[in-house]
């Protein structure tokens, strides 16, 4: 297989060298300054196999990582390593999630990340070079970015999203943690997460085993939304797996694969009992419950009539895609779907999890910010 390593030419090597002498506050250096720096070579390198099956040569010790279109990955790095200081650059959409997350308080270094290398929705390689990444992590479907960054001599690790582990969130996140562990040599936190996820799912399965199909709520995932467009999630997407795992029926699973734009007539035909709204849209439950959206009448939908419209939480990252908070997502959604079966207090579950897993004493106000995330987190 083709190997991707450091720069093939001395000139480009000089541009990217001297990473250790960067200004830690700004995390960036101009290409001209980099070119004049003393060339440094790595003491140790390793080869990892990314999720496209590519062998990628990476430094044995990494302290400058940039993350692109695989938006949750910065939080994956934190879960695996207990640190975000290595994340020196990230996609602007990731940064908005980070800025509005509890992770910004647990590990404030995450807010030092540079976002200027993404311009007009694309990676600007010249700006990226100024950040001097030792490693770039990109979503596996963005072949254009993977190729042009690799050609610039920066090691690129490709990570799959919905096509990893059949879009099963816990298994997908575990695959990301496993890859990160291979890169960093850290395994303890990854193993703990996997064990916790399995334990929580087993608990839910036990509670839900006697629930008949007709007693399961019919739910819909509102993935993206505004007054001009309605996009829902369906089969082979994270929402479908969350709903199946927590005792609900996905109303879109027979009509939608992945995500799809639909109209209100389709929503009326589905008439879901519950609507879950992701953090990839600024829409809040009150926008539907109070019928605020111009040109759309949500008042006819059963979920709206019954007041069962919920914004999916945002903890160390958005809870809809895979994240370190996945066991909490399971508990939260299971309780919304079957409140009589799951009578725990979700606030207590969050407090215990954050103390045990992240060693963070989370406050009541921070818990409320998780459960009631700002629309700002969805802004580009």
C-alpha positions in Angstrom: 0.0 0.0 0.0 1.0 3.6 -0.6 2.8 5.2 2.3 2.3 8.9 3.3 5.1 10.4 5.4 6.8 13.7 6.0 7.9 16.1 3.2 9.7 14.6 0.3 11.8 17.7 -0.4 14.1 19.6 1.8 12.5 23.0 1.0 9.1 21.9 2.2 10.7 20.1 5.1 12.2 23.4 6.2 8.8 25.1 6.0 7.2 22.7 8.4 10.1 22.2 10.8 10.8 23.6 14.2 7.3 22.8 15.4 8.5 22.7 19.0 9.6 26.4 18.9 6.1 27.7 17.9 4.4 30.4 19.9 2.1 28.3 22.2 -0.4 31.0 22.5 -1.1 31.6 18.8 -0.1 28.2 17.6 1.0 29.5 14.2 4.0 30.8 12.3 4.4 32.3 8.9 5.8 30.2 6.1 8.7 32.6 5.7 9.6 32.2 9.3 9.3 28.5 9.1 11.5 28.4 6.1 14.3 30.1 8.0 14.1 27.8 11.0 16.6 25.1 11.6 15.5 21.8 10.1 14.7 19.2 12.7 14.1 15.5 12.1 11.9 13.1 14.1 13.6 10.8 16.5 11.0 8.1 16.0 8.2 7.4 13.5 5.5 4.8 13.3 3.2 3.5 10.7 -0.6 3.4 11.4 -3.3 2.1 9.1 -6.2 4.6 8.8 -9.8 3.8 8.1 -9.3 3.8 4.3 -6.7 1.1 4.7 -3.8 3.5 3.9 -0.5 3.1 5.7 0.4 6.5 7.1 3.8 7.4 8.6 3.4 9.6 11.7 5.7 10.9 14.3 6.3 8.8 17.4 5.4 11.7 19.5 2.8 14.2 18.3 2.0 17.6 19.8 0.5 19.4 16.8 -2.7 18.0 15.3 -5.2 19.7 12.9 -8.7 18.2 12.4 -10.8 18.9 9.3 -14.2 17.7 8.2 -14.4 14.8 10.7 -16.1 17.3 13.0 -16.2 15.4 16.3 -12.6 14.2 16.2 -11.1 16.8 18.4 -13.2 15.4 21.3 -12.2 11.9 20.4 -8.5 13.0 20.8 -9.5 14.3 24.3 -11.2 11.1 25.4 -8.2 9.0 24.3 -5.5 11.3 25.7 -7.1 13.5 28.4 -5.7 16.5 26.6 -6.6 19.0 23.9 -3.4 21.0 23.9 -2.2 19.1 20.8 -5.2 20.3 18.8 -3.7 23.3 17.2 -6.3 23.7 14.4 -9.8 22.6 13.7 -12.7 23.1 11.3 -14.8 26.3 12.2 -17.9 24.1 12.7 -16.0 22.0 15.2 -14.8 25.2 17.0 -18.3 26.5 17.5 -19.3 23.2 19.1 -16.2 23.3 21.2 -16.8 26.9 22.3 -20.3 26.0 23.5 -19.3 22.7 25.1 -18.3 21.7 28.6 -15.0 20.5 27.1 -14.0 24.2 26.9 -14.1 24.3 30.7 -12.6 20.8 31.3 -9.8 21.4 28.8 -9.6 25.1 27.9 -6.6 24.5 25.5 -9.2 23.4 22.9 -10.1 27.1 22.4 -6.6 27.9 21.2 -7.1 26.0 18.0 -6.7 27.9 14.7 -9.6 27.8 12.2 -8.2 30.1 9.5 -7.1 27.3 7.3 -10.7 26.6 6.2 -11.8 29.2 3.7 -15.0 29.1 1.8 -15.6 25.6 3.0 -12.3 24.3 1.7 -8.8 23.7 3.2 -6.3 26.4 2.2 -3.0 24.5 2.2 -0.9 27.7 2.4 -2.8 28.7 5.6 -2.6 25.2 6.9 1.2 25.2 6.5 1.5 28.2 8.8 0.0 26.1 11.6 2.8 23.5 11.1 0.8 20.3 11.8 2.5 17.1 12.5 -0.7 15.3 11.7 -3.9 16.2 9.8 -7.1 14.2 10.5 -9.8 14.3 7.8 -13.1 12.6 7.0 -12.6 9.6 4.7 -15.0 10.8 2.1 -13.1 14.1 1.4 -10.6 12.7 -1.0 -9.8 16.1 -2.4 -8.6 17.4 0.9 -6.8 14.2 1.7 -4.9 14.2 -1.6 -3.9 17.9 -1.6 -2.7 17.9 2.0 -0.8 14.6 1.5 0.8 16.1 -1.6 2.0 19.0 0.6 3.8 16.5 2.7 1.6 16.6 5.8 0.6 13.1 7.1 -3.1 12.7 6.7 -5.1 10.1 8.7 -8.6 9.4 7.2 -11.4 8.6 9.6 -14.8 7.2 8.5 -18.1 8.6 9.9 -21.5 7.0 9.1 -19.9 4.2 7.1 -17.8 3.1 10.0 -19.2 0.2 12.1 -22.5 0.4 10.1 -23.3 3.8 11.7 -23.5 2.3 15.1 -22.5 5.2 17.4 -20.7 3.4 20.2 -18.9 1.0 17.8 -18.0 3.9 15.5 -16.6 6.0 18.4 -14.7 3.0 19.6 -13.1 2.6 16.2 -12.0 6.2 16.3 -10.6 5.7 19.8 -8.8 2.5 18.6 -7.2 4.4 15.8 -6.2 7.3 18.1 -4.7 4.8 20.5 -2.5 3.5 17.8 -1.4 7.0 16.9 -0.7 8.1 20.5 0.0 4.8 22.4 -2.8 5.6 24.9 -5.3 2.8 25.6 -6.7 3.0 29.1 -9.4 5.6 28.5 -10.5 4.0 25.3 -10.9 0.7 27.0 -12.9 2.3 29.8 -15.3 4.0 27.3 -16.0 0.7 25.5 -16.7 -1.1 28.8 -19.1 1.7 29.9 -20.9 1.8 26.6 -21.5 -2.0 26.6 -22.7 -1.9 30.2 -25.2 0.9 29.6 -26.6 -0.8 26.4 -27.0 -4.1 28.3 -28.9 -2.3 31.0 -31.2 -0.7 28.4 -31.7 -4.0 26.6 -32.8 -5.7 29.8 -35.3 -2.9 30.6 -36.7 -2.8 27.0 -36.8 -6.6 26.3 -40.5 -6.9 27.0 -41.7 -3.8 25.3 -44.0 -4.6 22.4 -43.6 -2.9 19.0 -47.0 -1.1 19.4 -45.8 0.3 22.7 -42.7 1.9 21.2 -42.9 5.7 20.3 -42.6 6.6 16.7 -39.8 9.2 16.5 -38.1 11.5 14.0 -34.6 13.0 13.9 -34.7 16.6 12.6 -31.1 16.8 11.4 -31.0 20.2 9.6 -33.8 22.8 9.5 -34.7 26.3 8.7 -37.7 28.1 7.1 -36.6 27.0 3.7 -35.4 23.4 4.2 -36.2 20.3 6.3 -33.6 17.5 6.4 -34.3 14.4 8.4 -32.1 11.4 9.2 -33.1 7.8 8.4 -31.7 4.4 7.9 -27.9 3.9 8.0 -27.5 7.1 10.0 -26.6 7.7 13.6 -30.2 8.8 14.6 -31.6 5.5 13.4 -29.2 3.6 15.6 -29.9 5.8 18.7 -33.7 5.3 18.3 -33.4 1.5 17.8 -31.1 1.2 20.8 -33.4 3.1 23.1 -36.8 1.5 22.3 -38.2 3.8 19.6 -39.3 3.3 16.0 -37.7 5.6 13.4 -40.5 6.9 11.2 -38.2 7.7 8.4 -36.3 4.4 8.2 -38.3 3.0 5.3 -38.2 6.2 3.3 -34.8 7.7 4.0 -31.3 6.4 3.8 -28.7 8.6 5.4 -30.2 12.1 5.5 -32.7 13.6 3.1 -34.5 16.9 2.5 -38.3 16.4 2.8 -41.4 18.6 2.8 -44.1 19.1 5.5 -46.5 16.8 3.7 -44.0 13.9 4.4 -43.8 15.0 8.0 -47.6 15.0 8.2 -47.7 11.5 6.7 -45.2 10.2 9.3 -46.8 12.2 12.2 -44.1 11.2 14.8 -44.9 10.9 18.5 -41.5 12.4 19.3 -39.2 14.8 17.5 -35.5 15.0 18.3 -33.5 18.1 17.0 -29.8 17.8 16.5 -27.1 20.4 17.2 -26.3 20.7 13.5 -29.3 23.2 13.2 -30.0 26.3 15.2 -33.7 25.3 15.5 -34.9 24.9 19.1 -37.9 23.0 20.4 -39.9 26.2 21.0 -39.6 27.1 17.3 -41.8 24.1 16.6 -43.9 24.0 19.8 -44.8 27.7 19.3 -45.1 27.3 15.5 -42.6 30.1 14.9 -41.3 28.8 11.5 -42.5 30.9 8.6 -44.2 28.8 5.9 -44.4 25.6 8.0 -47.3 24.5 10.2 -46.0 22.1 12.8 -49.1 22.4 15.0 -50.7 19.4 13.3 -47.9 17.0 14.3 -48.6 14.7 17.3 -45.2 15.3 18.9 -45.8 19.1 18.9 -49.3 18.7 20.2 -48.0 16.5 23.1 -45.0 18.7 23.8 -42.5 16.0 23.0 -40.0 17.9 21.0 -36.4 17.7 22.3 -33.1 19.3 21.5 -30.3 16.7 21.7 -27.8 17.6 24.3 -24.2 18.8 23.9 -21.6 17.8 26.4 -18.0 17.5 25.5 -19.4 17.4 22.0 -22.7 17.1 20.2 -24.5 14.0 21.4 -26.0 13.0 18.0 -22.8 11.8 16.4 -20.4 9.5 18.3 -18.8 11.1 21.3 -17.3 10.3 24.7 -20.8 11.1 26.1 -22.4 8.3 24.1 -23.4 6.3 27.2 -25.2 9.4 28.5 -26.9 9.8 25.1 -28.3 6.3 25.5 -29.7 7.0 29.0 -31.1 10.4 28.0 -33.0 9.2 24.9 -34.2 6.0 26.6 -35.8 8.1 29.3 -37.4 10.3 26.8 -38.8 7.3 24.9 -39.9 5.4 28.0 -40.1 7.6 31.0 -41.9 5.0 33.1 -39.1 2.4 32.6 -36.2 4.7 33.2 -36.8 6.7 36.4 -33.3 7.9 37.1 -32.5 11.6 37.3 -30.4 12.4 34.2 -28.7 15.3 36.0 -27.3 12.8 38.5 -26.2 10.4 35.7 -24.3 13.3 34.0 -22.7 14.4 37.3 -21.5 10.8 38.1 -20.3 10.1 34.6 -18.3 13.4 34.3 -16.7 12.8 37.7 -15.8 9.1 37.0 -14.8 9.3 33.4 -13.5 12.9 32.9 -12.5 13.5 36.6 -14.5 16.8 36.4 -16.8 18.1 39.1 -19.5 19.5 36.9 -21.8 22.2 38.3 -25.6 22.2 38.1 -25.5 25.2 35.7 -23.1 23.3 33.4 -25.4 20.3 33.4 -28.3 22.6 32.3 -26.1 23.9 29.5 -25.6 20.4 28.4 -29.3 19.6 28.4 -30.3 22.9 26.9 -27.6 23.7 24.4 -27.4 27.1 22.7 -28.2 27.6 19.0 -24.8 29.2 18.7 -23.2 25.7 18.7 -24.7 25.0 15.3 -23.4 28.1 13.6 -20.6 27.8 11.0 
